Amino acid sequence: MAEVDVREVGPRDGLQAEAPISVEARVKLIEALVDAGIIHIEACSFVSPKAVPAMAGAAEVMARVPRNAGLRYAALVPNLKGAEMALAAGVDELTVTVSASETYNQKNVRRSIEESVTQVAEICKLAGDVPVDGIVSFAFGSPYEEVRPEDVAALGRRVLDAGARQLTYADTNGSASPPSLERLAETTGGIDGLHLHNGRGMALVNAYAAVQLGLRRFDTSVGGLGGSPFADDAGGNLATEEFVYLLDALGQKSGIDLDALRKIALMVTEMVGRR
Amino acid sequence: MAEVDVREVGPRDGLQAEAPISVEARVKLIEALVDAGIIHIEACSFVSPKAVPAMAGAAEVMARVPRNAGLRYAALVPNLKGAEMALAAGVDELTVTVSASETYNQKNVRRSIEESVTQVAEICKLAGDVPVDGIVSFAFGSPYEEVRPEDVAALGRRVLDAGARQLTYADTNGSASPPSLERLAETTGGIDGLHLHNGRGMALVNAYAAVQLGLRRFDTSVGGLGGSPFADDAGGNLATEEFVYLLDALGQKSGIDLDALRKIALMVTEMVGRR
């Protein structure tokens, strides 16, 4: 069985809705994660600091993180301008979000899904050899409208057609369940990557069900921090330390140091002033 | 598929290690649980109020709880004297704990496992037609010594031979995992009932894995409260509201009102002064 790719999104999704912490603290967090054995990190997002103050200074973060061989850094980009800045900062992977919920897409980025897909194409063209990961948000449900697996699968295909190298389905508001994961995996013919939230305490159960279904790429956030600033009921992200504990229990080596992770979880929750 | 038997242990295991609340508040909690559709409740334990102050007044609790047809009340009894009091108070089921960890059994009840099994036999004889549930604690690991599935299975057989009507395997320190659950189910030839703790955030994952293995009886505690006063790393119990949400997501009807449960979870955490 292939190793599981744990993409740590704490420095981005974990921090984006929290009170801003310094570039220095964010770099320290990333260094600690690398020391713990994490090799795939969403380090920041190149968004307007007015819209998301906690993500200000993304280029400085990228300039200061360790760049050992084997480490891969992703950055979220909301538009072409963000993509330009991210590429200039030397990121290894761009993540671009398109919502499966038309209403949310309008609310979140003030574009139709169609316009977002067009933009993904522009970003992919600009990115050239740098891979673009298309994140399909609200893939398991939306507070605004019904989201059907067929529609999610069709949107995923369009995002791939637009040039994305891979897809990540996001349970943005924590409404996924083992049966709905299985349905989406069947409808799409397989899920590349999964981004889980903990709205109803189900993130780890869903991760376990997904591992059983054969999924090999997961977004996690150390300390379980995170949630969209635009979706109140998101709950935190799937906690890295809980997921790594589960992988260990399932006998799947992640190469990640669980004790170190738990210390980082304490550190980061203190950094942002949570218990 | 048979319905899942959710035994709510909040009024006992949930409260036993918290600052004591009044008999009145405990009866109010039980009434609310009954109103939410719970029909099987561990209401109290007949232990020394000096050892466990939060369980003082067990007989008064039993005298005041609703006794509609279909409702079943269990009580934990640590010894023959407790069993006498519980039977006099009209409980429908006795729970008696024997630890799979010799060291813990000595620490917890100051008896050898052998002496505990002998005592189960005495309690079963006294109980007559009232069923005794033998709880095998530390069935998945102990902080003190290795606990092997073969030994747990052998102990379970001895507890049944002693007259217990059924067995519940307890993950007292939250060290179970889907593979260790599967191992114990294979070794024992099937698990009647499961009592899960959340030491490492795994209670709900383990419950999901157990449902998949065909287990139909679970102890849960509203709000996830609980933990042994003698096992620091126990974490809370499997939270009733999370388990019922999972059952709903799996399409398994429990007949329990999830919204009502969530309100009770808030109420009980306030009662004991937790957030």
HADDOCK unambig.tbl for C-alpha pairs under 7 A between the chains (distance, minus, plus):
assign (segid A and resid 177 and name CA) (segid B and resid 249 and name CA) 6.18 0.50 0.50
assign (segid A and resid 179 and name CA) (segid B and resid 250 and name CA) 6.58 0.50 0.50
assign (segid A and resid 201 and name CA) (segid B and resid 242 and name CA) 6.58 0.50 0.50
assign (segid A and resid 204 and name CA) (segid B and resid 205 and name CA) 6.59 0.50 0.50
assign (segid A and resid 205 and name CA) (segid B and resid 204 and name CA) 6.58 0.50 0.50
assign (segid A and resid 205 and name CA) (segid B and resid 205 and name CA) 4.77 0.50 0.50
assign (segid A and resid 242 and name CA) (segid B and resid 201 and name CA) 6.57 0.50 0.50
assign (segid A and resid 249 and name CA) (segid B and resid 177 and name CA) 6.18 0.50 0.50
assign (segid A and resid 250 and name CA) (segid B and resid 179 and name CA) 6.59 0.50 0.50
